[in-house]
Amino acid sequence: MPKVIESPAEHAARLGNTVVKWVDDKTASGSEQVLTDATLYQNIGAHQTLFITEMTYDLTTLSDNCHFNLVKCAAVAGGGAAVDICGHAHMQTGAAYVTGGSKERTFDPPIRVPYSASALSVSMQIEGNDASAVISCGFHGYLVDGTQ
């Protein structure tokens, strides 16, 4: 029998521990906000560590801009005090579509977020330039047992 070699992400997928979170067509408030949509945040259980491998984001409205970044939160469901865990990505659109507005940011190595009092969940924070900016965003990764 040949030796099987798999990445941590492949191993997590085999165990059913992958994380694929997103929100589609979300209208920004025009100020900084942590998104608490049920399809976007990821709670971290006691004795678990979340590894985030990628962040995705796009801006679908014209003549708008938005900042996107990942945050760890001191409460479940994206609640409580939020702390940045990556630098923000900035996207802007012109008055007419010229190219696609979707982007991905791969994290190599992955961002490690172990369970703690300040990290009960992970979500995304956005800051749109006005209350008409429409975005879609998300993140991918995997959970492992233990705070390794």
C-alpha positions in Angstrom: 0.0 0.0 0.0 1.5 3.4 -1.0 2.0 6.0 1.7 -0.7 8.7 1.5 0.3 12.3 2.1 -2.3 15.0 2.6 -2.2 18.6 3.6 -3.8 19.8 6.8 -6.6 21.3 4.8 -7.2 18.0 2.9 -7.2 16.1 6.2 -9.7 18.5 7.7 -11.9 18.1 4.6 -11.8 14.3 4.9 -12.9 14.7 8.6 -15.7 17.2 7.7 -13.9 20.2 9.5 -13.6 22.6 6.6 -14.9 26.1 6.9 -16.4 28.0 3.9 -18.2 31.2 4.9 -19.7 33.9 2.8 -22.4 36.6 2.5 -23.8 37.7 -0.9 -25.2 41.0 -1.9 -24.8 42.7 1.4 -25.6 46.5 1.5 -23.0 48.4 3.6 -24.1 50.8 6.3 -21.6 53.5 5.3 -19.6 53.1 8.4 -17.3 50.4 9.9 -19.3 47.3 10.8 -18.7 43.7 11.8 -20.9 41.4 9.7 -23.0 39.0 11.8 -24.8 37.1 9.0 -25.4 33.5 9.9 -23.6 32.3 6.7 -20.5 34.4 7.4 -19.3 34.1 11.0 -17.5 31.0 12.4 -17.8 30.2 16.1 -14.7 28.5 17.6 -15.3 25.9 20.2 -13.3 25.4 23.4 -10.1 23.5 22.5 -10.4 24.3 18.8 -8.2 26.3 16.5 -9.4 27.9 13.3 -6.9 28.2 10.4 -7.9 30.7 7.7 -6.4 30.1 4.3 -8.2 32.6 2.1 -10.4 35.7 2.1 -12.7 36.6 -0.8 -14.4 39.9 -1.5 -16.1 41.9 -4.2 -17.9 45.2 -4.7 -20.8 45.1 -7.1 -22.0 48.7 -7.2 -20.5 51.4 -9.4 -18.6 54.5 -8.1 -18.2 52.9 -4.6 -15.3 51.7 -2.4 -15.1 49.4 0.6 -12.5 48.1 3.1 -12.6 44.4 4.0 -10.8 42.5 6.7 -11.0 39.5 9.0 -11.6 40.0 12.8 -11.7 37.7 15.8 -14.6 38.5 18.1 -15.0 38.2 21.9 -18.5 36.8 21.6 -20.1 34.1 19.4 -21.8 35.0 16.2 -19.5 37.9 15.4 -20.4 39.8 18.5 -18.4 41.5 21.2 -15.1 43.4 20.8 -13.6 42.8 17.4 -9.8 42.7 16.8 -8.2 42.7 13.3 -6.4 39.5 12.4 -5.3 40.7 8.9 -4.6 43.8 7.0 -7.6 45.3 5.2 -8.1 45.0 1.5 -9.5 48.0 -0.3 -11.7 47.8 -3.4 -13.1 50.5 -5.5 -15.2 50.7 -8.6 -15.5 53.4 -11.3 -18.5 54.9 -12.9 -18.6 52.0 -15.5 -17.6 48.4 -15.4 -14.3 47.8 -17.0 -13.1 44.5 -15.4 -14.5 42.1 -12.8 -14.5 43.3 -9.2 -13.9 40.0 -7.4 -10.7 39.4 -5.5 -9.1 36.7 -3.4 -6.3 37.0 -0.8 -4.5 33.7 0.1 -2.8 33.5 3.4 0.3 31.4 3.3 0.9 30.4 6.0 -2.7 30.3 7.2 -3.9 32.7 9.8 -4.1 30.8 13.1 -7.0 31.7 15.5 -7.1 29.5 18.7 -10.1 29.6 21.0 -9.7 32.2 23.7 -11.7 34.8 25.6 -11.0 37.2 22.8 -11.6 34.7 20.0 -15.0 33.0 20.4 -15.8 33.6 16.7 -14.4 35.0 13.5 -16.2 37.2 11.0 -15.4 40.0 8.5 -15.5 43.7 9.1 -16.3 46.1 6.2 -16.4 49.8 5.8 -18.3 51.0 2.7 -18.1 54.6 1.6 -21.9 55.0 1.8 -25.1 53.1 2.5 -25.6 52.0 -1.1 -22.4 50.0 -1.6 -23.2 46.4 -2.2 -20.6 43.8 -1.4 -20.1 40.0 -1.2 -17.3 38.5 0.9 -16.2 35.4 2.7 -13.3 33.3 4.0 -12.2 29.7 3.8 -10.2 27.5 6.2 -10.4 24.6 8.6 -10.9 23.7 12.2 -8.6 21.4 14.2 -9.1 20.0 17.7 -6.6 21.5 20.2 -5.1 25.0 20.5 -2.0 24.0 18.5 
